[in-house]
Amino acid sequence: MNPIEEGTELSLDFRKLEKVAETGQAVLPVVLQDAGTGDVLFVAYANQEALSESLRTRTAVLWSTSRNELWRKGASSGDVLELLEIRVNCEQNSLLYRVRPTGGGVCHTRDAAGKTRKSCYYRRLRASGEELEFS
């Protein structure tokens, strides 16, 4: 188990965008939303190549900022995201991919039953006195 991804100790990465900038890739943030439920599945990044591949294949293709390579969502897990629509925000600096999940889940983490989670946003953040905690 990766404690950041599945633990109960809060450790927010406020340097994420700084790390993304250090890769030297020209990318945009992409919000991936289940078109059927409206649930936000996760936030990722796309460069021009990933966007072009997404449009060509009609599946979510992203840029992995941690591996610094094209990421074809579901290529290894089978949890492919069928691309239904791409929206651009008003400032043209982020994208919204409205998708239809075709596998058992979306996140690379698993729940207590060992099943792939339906969204990467499975923990809730709340204030507890002056501290933040989540479950």
Kinemage of the C-alpha trace (Angstrom):
@kinemage 1
@onewidth
@group {chain A} dominant
@subgroup {mainchain}
@vectorlist {calphas} color= white
{ca met a 1} P 0.000 0.000 0.000
{ca asn a 2} L 1.246 3.468 -0.907
{ca pro a 3} L 0.540 5.662 2.170
{ca ile a 4} L 0.008 8.806 0.063
{ca glu a 5} L -2.521 7.100 -2.219
{ca glu a 6} L -4.336 4.886 0.266
{ca gly a 7} L -3.297 5.915 3.786
{ca thr a 8} L -5.111 7.972 6.365
{ca glu a 9} L -2.404 10.577 7.028
{ca leu a 10} L -2.943 13.890 5.242
{ca ser a 11} L 0.036 14.932 3.101
{ca leu a 12} L -1.119 17.402 0.422
{ca asp a 13} L 1.374 18.080 -2.383
{ca phe a 14} L 1.279 21.856 -2.793
{ca arg a 15} L 4.353 21.665 -5.048
{ca lys a 16} L 2.648 19.563 -7.764
{ca leu a 17} L 2.473 22.351 -10.345
{ca glu a 18} L 6.071 23.287 -9.635
{ca lys a 19} L 7.065 19.649 -10.302
{ca val a 20} L 5.021 19.594 -13.515
{ca ala a 21} L 6.787 22.766 -14.696
{ca glu a 22} L 10.158 21.134 -14.021
{ca thr a 23} L 9.418 18.431 -16.639
{ca gly a 24} L 9.673 21.051 -19.383
{ca gln a 25} L 6.502 19.771 -21.048
{ca ala a 26} L 3.891 22.219 -22.310
{ca val a 27} L 0.720 20.790 -20.745
{ca leu a 28} L -2.800 21.762 -19.757
{ca pro a 29} L -4.747 20.420 -16.758
{ca val a 30} L -7.543 18.053 -17.752
{ca val a 31} L -10.542 17.286 -15.550
{ca leu a 32} L -11.982 13.858 -16.349
{ca gln a 33} L -15.709 13.600 -15.649
{ca asp a 34} L -18.027 10.615 -15.932
{ca ala a 35} L -20.578 11.842 -18.488
{ca gly a 36} L -23.261 9.557 -17.043
{ca thr a 37} L -22.992 10.403 -13.355
{ca gly a 38} L -21.298 13.806 -13.441
{ca asp a 39} L -18.668 12.532 -10.968
{ca val a 40} L -15.161 13.961 -11.283
{ca leu a 41} L -12.897 10.940 -11.767
{ca phe a 42} L -9.468 12.581 -11.553
{ca val a 43} L -7.368 15.498 -12.776
{ca ala a 44} L -4.503 14.883 -15.197
{ca tyr a 45} L -2.526 16.723 -17.875
{ca ala a 46} L -2.425 16.709 -21.670
{ca asn a 47} L 0.120 18.014 -24.122
{ca gln a 48} L -0.630 18.562 -27.816
{ca glu a 49} L 0.239 14.944 -28.691
{ca ala a 50} L -2.077 13.555 -25.999
{ca leu a 51} L -4.915 15.822 -27.131
{ca ser a 52} L -4.459 14.796 -30.769
{ca glu a 53} L -4.413 11.099 -29.809
{ca ser a 54} L -7.531 11.529 -27.673
{ca leu a 55} L -9.385 13.069 -30.607
{ca arg a 56} L -8.106 10.415 -33.023
{ca thr a 57} L -8.848 7.375 -30.826
{ca arg a 58} L -11.910 8.750 -28.983
{ca thr a 59} L -10.359 7.519 -25.715
{ca ala a 60} L -8.689 9.456 -22.901
{ca val a 61} L -4.997 9.844 -23.691
{ca leu a 62} L -3.000 11.995 -21.293
{ca trp a 63} L 0.551 13.041 -20.488
{ca ser a 64} L 2.030 11.335 -17.427
{ca thr a 65} L 3.942 14.051 -15.575
{ca ser a 66} L 5.544 11.481 -13.274
{ca arg a 67} L 6.781 9.200 -16.062
{ca asn a 68} L 7.158 12.002 -18.647
{ca glu a 69} L 5.441 9.954 -21.356
{ca leu a 70} L 2.154 9.515 -23.194
{ca trp a 71} L -0.406 7.742 -20.992
{ca arg a 72} L -3.144 5.763 -22.716
{ca lys a 73} L -5.603 5.401 -19.837
{ca gly a 74} L -6.532 1.747 -19.456
{ca ala a 75} L -3.774 0.310 -21.675
{ca ser a 76} L -2.512 -1.914 -18.853
{ca ser a 77} L -5.527 -1.989 -16.492
{ca gly a 78} L -8.321 -2.362 -19.032
{ca asp a 79} L -10.079 0.626 -17.450
{ca val a 80} L -10.349 2.574 -20.707
{ca leu a 81} L -12.232 5.871 -20.739
{ca glu a 82} L -14.286 6.345 -23.900
{ca leu a 83} L -14.115 10.017 -24.861
{ca leu a 84} L -17.544 11.526 -25.541
{ca glu a 85} L -16.744 15.244 -25.527
{ca ile a 86} L -13.933 17.701 -24.887
{ca arg a 87} L -14.720 21.130 -23.485
{ca val a 88} L -12.360 24.098 -23.194
{ca asn a 89} L -12.609 26.622 -20.346
{ca cys a 90} L -13.093 30.355 -20.951
{ca glu a 91} L -9.376 31.201 -20.595
{ca gln a 92} L -8.351 28.258 -22.822
{ca asn a 93} L -5.946 26.973 -20.170
{ca ser a 94} L -7.692 23.762 -19.086
{ca leu a 95} L -9.807 21.015 -20.617
{ca leu a 96} L -12.752 18.912 -19.505
{ca tyr a 97} L -12.924 15.370 -20.898
{ca arg a 98} L -16.440 13.963 -20.547
{ca val a 99} L -15.930 10.217 -20.632
{ca arg a 100} L -17.654 6.864 -20.290
{ca pro a 101} L -15.694 4.350 -18.182
{ca thr a 102} L -15.633 0.951 -19.909
{ca gly a 103} L -13.888 -1.138 -17.226
{ca gly a 104} L -14.552 -1.940 -13.610
{ca gly a 105} L -13.191 1.305 -12.242
{ca val a 106} L -10.991 4.311 -12.884
{ca cys a 107} L -8.425 4.796 -10.114
{ca his a 108} L -5.288 2.656 -9.874
{ca thr a 109} L -5.993 2.147 -6.150
{ca arg a 110} L -8.365 -0.507 -4.847
{ca asp a 111} L -11.075 -0.567 -2.200
{ca ala a 112} L -11.272 -2.950 0.785
{ca ala a 113} L -12.824 -5.620 -1.454
{ca gly a 114} L -9.899 -5.364 -3.899
{ca lys a 115} L -11.926 -3.664 -6.637
{ca thr a 116} L -10.662 -0.705 -8.650
{ca arg a 117} L -12.213 2.480 -7.263
{ca lys a 118} L -14.780 4.342 -9.403
{ca ser a 119} L -13.033 7.697 -8.799
{ca cys a 120} L -9.705 8.911 -7.445
{ca tyr a 121} L -11.679 11.247 -5.121
{ca tyr a 122} L -12.687 8.631 -2.562
{ca arg a 123} L -11.540 10.416 0.641
{ca arg a 124} L -13.195 13.416 2.302
{ca leu a 125} L -11.298 16.364 3.798
{ca arg a 126} L -12.692 18.140 6.859
{ca ala a 127} L -11.593 20.566 9.534
{ca ser a 128} L -11.067 19.070 12.976
{ca gly a 129} L -10.364 21.973 15.317
{ca glu a 130} L -7.480 23.846 13.687
{ca glu a 131} L -6.190 20.814 11.781
{ca leu a 132} L -7.272 19.165 8.550
{ca glu a 133} L -7.956 15.466 8.431
{ca phe a 134} L -9.587 13.110 6.032
{ca ser a 135} L -11.201 9.718 5.858
